[in-house]
Amino acid sequence: MSAACETDFDDWITAGFAATGPFTLLIVLLRITEHTVEPLRAAHLHVMGDETRWPEMAALLDKAGVAWSGAVFYRAGREGLVEDALARQRLAALTRRLHEDRSLVGEGEFFNRDGLRLRIEARDG
């Protein structure tokens, strides 16, 4: 039996695993300011069960050694689990695209340091 869900991240990861079984995530750590999001570091992770909760994920992300204030998660592919080499290739392409177009953060699952869902909103002007 899986642990209780307490954050938006917990709800999302358990629902994702329930829907598809194991899958590979592409993760990008971000620095969030009032007006921008800046990609800092990226990695991939294979999700093999629904036991991971936000405190464990945040502790893992802290090991990146950067002062991050948010993280965005993308599925590496519709096929569920992908091989490490393919995950690295897709992650490299994603990070290049994110550096060119920060609005792509809105296409992922975007959470703050507390595991709460965030949304990117376009600014006028």
C-alpha positions as CSV (number, residue, x, y, z in Angstrom):
1,M,0.0,0.0,0.0
2,S,1.4,3.4,-0.9
3,A,1.9,6.3,1.4
4,A,-0.7,9.1,1.7
5,C,-0.6,11.9,-0.7
6,E,0.1,15.3,0.8
7,T,1.2,17.5,-2.0
8,D,0.2,18.2,-5.6
9,F,3.4,16.3,-6.7
10,D,2.3,13.2,-4.6
11,D,-1.1,13.2,-6.3
12,W,0.4,13.6,-9.8
13,I,3.1,10.9,-9.4
14,T,0.7,8.3,-8.0
15,A,-2.0,9.0,-10.6
16,G,0.7,8.8,-13.4
17,F,1.9,5.5,-12.1
18,A,-1.6,4.1,-11.7
19,A,-2.4,5.1,-15.3
20,T,0.7,3.7,-17.0
21,G,2.9,1.7,-14.7
22,P,6.6,2.4,-14.7
23,F,7.8,5.4,-16.7
24,T,10.8,7.6,-17.2
25,L,10.8,11.3,-16.1
26,L,12.9,14.2,-17.4
27,I,13.5,16.6,-14.6
28,V,14.7,20.2,-14.9
29,L,15.5,22.3,-11.8
30,L,14.6,25.9,-12.1
31,R,15.4,29.2,-10.4
32,I,12.1,31.2,-10.2
33,T,12.0,34.9,-9.9
34,E,9.0,37.3,-10.1
35,H,9.4,37.6,-13.9
36,T,11.5,34.6,-15.1
37,V,12.3,31.0,-14.8
38,E,15.9,29.9,-15.4
39,P,16.9,26.3,-16.1
40,L,19.7,25.2,-13.7
41,R,20.3,21.4,-13.9
42,A,18.6,18.5,-15.5
43,A,18.4,14.7,-15.0
44,H,16.3,11.7,-15.8
45,L,14.7,9.2,-13.4
46,H,12.9,5.9,-13.8
47,V,9.7,5.7,-11.8
48,M,9.3,2.1,-10.8
49,G,6.5,2.5,-8.2
50,D,4.2,5.0,-6.6
51,E,5.9,5.2,-3.2
52,T,8.0,8.3,-3.9
53,R,6.7,11.4,-2.1
54,W,7.7,15.0,-2.3
55,P,10.1,15.1,0.7
56,E,12.2,12.2,-0.8
57,M,12.1,13.8,-4.3
58,A,13.1,17.2,-2.9
59,A,16.0,15.6,-1.0
60,L,17.1,13.9,-4.2
61,L,16.9,17.2,-6.1
62,D,18.9,19.0,-3.4
63,K,21.8,16.7,-4.2
64,A,22.2,18.6,-7.5
65,G,24.1,21.2,-5.5
66,V,22.2,24.3,-6.8
67,A,19.8,26.7,-5.2
68,W,16.6,25.7,-7.0
69,S,13.2,27.1,-6.3
70,G,11.1,24.9,-8.6
71,A,11.2,21.8,-10.8
72,V,9.4,20.8,-14.0
73,F,8.8,17.2,-14.9
74,Y,8.2,15.7,-18.3
75,R,7.5,12.1,-19.3
76,A,10.4,10.9,-21.5
77,G,8.0,9.3,-23.8
78,R,4.6,7.7,-24.2
79,E,6.1,4.3,-24.2
80,G,6.6,4.5,-20.4
81,L,10.2,3.4,-19.5
82,V,12.9,4.4,-22.0
83,E,16.5,3.3,-22.1
84,D,19.0,5.6,-20.4
85,A,20.7,6.6,-23.7
86,L,17.4,7.6,-25.2
87,A,16.4,9.5,-21.9
88,R,19.7,11.4,-22.0
89,Q,19.2,12.3,-25.7
90,R,15.6,13.5,-25.0
91,L,16.8,15.4,-22.0
92,A,19.5,17.2,-23.9
93,A,17.0,18.2,-26.6
94,L,14.5,19.4,-24.0
95,T,17.1,21.5,-22.1
96,R,18.2,23.1,-25.4
97,R,14.6,24.0,-26.2
98,L,14.0,25.3,-22.7
99,H,16.9,27.7,-22.9
100,E,15.4,29.0,-26.1
101,D,11.8,29.1,-25.0
102,R,11.0,29.2,-21.3
103,S,7.2,28.9,-22.0
104,L,7.9,25.2,-22.5
105,V,7.9,24.9,-18.8
106,G,4.1,25.2,-19.0
107,E,4.0,22.0,-21.0
108,G,5.5,20.0,-18.1
109,E,4.4,19.3,-14.6
110,F,5.7,22.4,-12.7
111,F,6.1,22.4,-8.9
112,N,7.6,24.7,-6.3
113,R,10.0,23.7,-3.5
114,D,6.9,22.6,-1.4
115,G,5.7,20.2,-4.1
116,L,2.8,22.5,-5.0
117,R,1.7,22.9,-8.6
118,L,2.7,26.1,-10.4
119,R,1.6,27.6,-13.7
120,I,3.3,29.9,-16.1
121,E,1.2,32.8,-17.2
122,A,2.1,35.0,-20.2
123,R,2.7,38.6,-19.4
124,D,1.4,41.4,-21.6
125,G,3.9,43.9,-22.8
